[in-house]
Amino acid sequence: MSGRFNHKAFEHGAWTEMMVEDLMLIVPASHPIACQEQIGFQHIFSLPLPIVLPGRPNILRVVIEQLAARHEVTATAIDCESLPAIAELVRSKKYAAIMPHFALSAEIKRGEMVAVPITDPTPSWLLSVVVSQRTLNGRGSEGVAKVLAGVIAELVERGTWRARLKSTERPSPARQRA
C-alpha cells in the first residue's frame, strides 16, 4: 500500500514523484523483536510494545490506518507529533514506532534502535518534490527542485536513504496544475 499526499492541496504546483519509501517497525535495539529479519503487518499491533505514530492527518498515520482497515487489523497507536519525542519514546525501551528508516537513521546507526521490515503487506509512501507555479522566481525554484532531486537520487543510490527511485524527469503537463 503506497500512501500519496493529497495533490489537491498543491493546485498551483507541479510535482515530480521521486521515490517510494517503505515504512518499518522501529524498536529499541535491546528488544527481542530487533533480532527478527521481518515482521508481518498483522502482528505489529499485538506486540507488548505500544506503537507511537504521528496523529491525524499526518500521511504516515493515514497510510497505516488505511492499510489496517483493508486487512481487518485494529491499529491502535499513541499520538506523538514530534520526531525527537518519538525517538525518545523508542529509546526509553517502552515503545515502538512505524516510520521510514531515514527518519531515525542516526539513532539506528548509533545502535540505539533497529528498523525491522514490515511484510504482508509492506506499508509505503510516495515522496515528491513540489514546485509552486505562483512563485516570483520560477527558474530559481526549478533550479532548487533539480538540485534537491539530485541529492535525493544520490542518497538513494548510495543506500543512505532506503527507497526505490521513481522517474526523475521534470513534471509532465498532465501533472501540473495551473
Buried (B, 14 or more C-beta within 10 A) or exposed (E): BEBEBEEEEBEEBBBBBBBBBBBBBBBBBEBEBBEBEEBEBBBBBEBEBBBBBBEEEEBBBBBBBBBBEEBEBEBEBEEBEEEEEBBBBBBEBEBBBBBBBBBBBEBBEEEBBBBBBBBEEBBBBBBBBBBEBEBEEEEEBBEBBBEBBEEBBEBBEEEEBBBEBBEBEBBEEEBBEE
